[in-house]
């Protein structure tokens, strides 16, 4: 007795992955090519995704330590925030230089609204982080409440939004991945 298996396929015009609607734009052609490698990589491994974890971690921890200071008024949290913001700023500049290299050398990034949103948000984040750091220099406690805490909250929120756009570039538009696609628009 033979069994025949039938499969049905449906053709759709939507992008197959991810299964969420794009925030800004999508192009099915980018799913069909192999992707565009990063311009700053070691042995083909892109450095920008690696470098962003440090400023994100430091700035998120700074927001937490600002809340710690707000709740306890303990100088430890003020000093911790100052160091975390300083480290977030320093590592953010390194991540920005690496990301800017991809932005300038890969046309596909510049043709995407997500690329511009990611760039503008990250420049804004660095500027706000610089202001937050300078605000606290000399007296780590004096300006945490309300301005330091507010700036840390804004930076935390914008970091999440910028990260979303960075993920759009990597996962939806296949930029900064292992691949042999054109740096130009597909």
N, C-alpha and C positions, 0 to 999 in steps of 0.2 A: 504494500500500500504506500503510495507516494503522497507526500504532502507538499503542496505548493505554498510558498510564502509570498504574499503580496505586500508591497509597501507603497504608501502614497506619499508623495512629496508635494508640498505646496510652495509656490514661489511667491515671495514677498519682496517689496521694495525697501523694506526697513533694514537697518543694519543688524547683523546677527548677534553681535556682542558689544557691549554689555546689554543686558535686557532692561535697561532704563533709558528713558528719552534723553537725548543730549541737552545740556543746559543752553548751549549757544548754537551749535551747528554740527553737522555730521556729513560725511561723504563716503558712500559705499566703496568707492575706488580705493580708499586707503586700507580697507580690509583685505582687498585682493592683492595688494603688493606686500612685500616682505617687511616693510618698515624701514625707518631711517635711523642709522646708528648715531650715537652721540659723537660730537667732535672732540670731547674730552673724555678719554677712556683709557683704561689700562687692560691690555690683552682683550680688548673688545667689551670690557665691562664698563658701562657708563658711570662716571663719578658724581654727576649731579644728584641722582637719587640717594647715593650714599652720603653726600655732604649735607643734605637738607635735614637729616635726622637730628643733627646736633643743635642748630638754632631752634628747631621746633621743640626739642626736649628742654633746652635751657629756658626758653621764653614761656613755655607752659608751666614749668616749675616756678618761674618768677611770679606768675599769676598766683600760684598756690601759696608761695611764701608771702606775697602781699596780703592775701586773705588771712594767713597765719598772723601777720603783724596786726591787721585790723581787729582780729579776735582777741589777741593777747597783749598787744603793745610791747612785746618782748623785742629788744634790740637785735637779737639773733636773727629774726625774720627780716628785719630791715637790711642788715648786712648781707644776708643770703640773697635777697632780691637784687641788691646792687651788683654782687658778683655774677649772679645768673643772667642779669640783663647785659652786663659787660661781655660775658662769654657768648650770649646769644647774638649780640651785635658783631663781635669779631668773627664768629663762625658763619653768621649770616652774610657778611661781606665775602667770605671765601665761596660760599654756595652761590652767591649772586654773580661773582666773576665767572664761575664755571657755567652757570645757566645763561649768562649773557653771551658767552662764546657760542653756545648752541643757537641762541636767538639770532645772532648776527650771521652765522655761517649756514644755517639751515633755512632755506626759503619757506619751506612748508610751515615752520613755526610762525613766521611773520605773516603768512597768508591766513592764519587762523585767528579768529577773535579771542579764542581761549589763550593763545600765546600772548596777545597784547594785554588781556586782563591779568594774566599771571605776572607779567613783567611790571605793570603799573601797580598792582597790589603789593608786590615784593619791594619795589622801590619805596612805596608808602610805608610799608612795615619797617624797613630799615631806618627811614627818617623818623618815624614815631619812636622807634626803639632808641635811636640816638638822643632824641629829646628827653625820653624817659631816663636814660642814663645820666645825661647832663643835669637834669633836674635834681637828681639824688647825690651827685658828686659833692663832696665837702660835708654834707649832712645827710646821711642815708635815711634818717627818720623823718626829717622835717616836712617833706612834701609827698609822703606816701598817701596820706589821706587828705583830700580825695583824689588829687591829680595823678599820682603815681599808680594808684589802683585802677583808676579810670583808663589811663593809657595802657596798662597791662591787659585790661579787659578788652579794649579795642584791638590791640595787637593779637590777642588770642583768637578773637572772632575773625579778624581778617586773615590770619594764618590758616584757619580752617577753610575759608572761602578760596584763598589762593591755592591751597593744596588740592581742592576739588578741580580747579582749572589745570593744575599740573598733571593730575591723573587723567583728565580729558585728553591732554596732549599725548601722554604715554599710551594709554589703553585704547582710546577711541581713534586717535590719529596716528598711532604707531610711530611716535617721535622719541628718539633716545632709547631705542630698543636694539636688540641684535637683529640685523637685517641688511639687505643689500639694495634697498629701495633708493629712489632718487631723492636728493635733498630738496629738489624742486617739487612743485605741486604735481601730484600723480597725473 
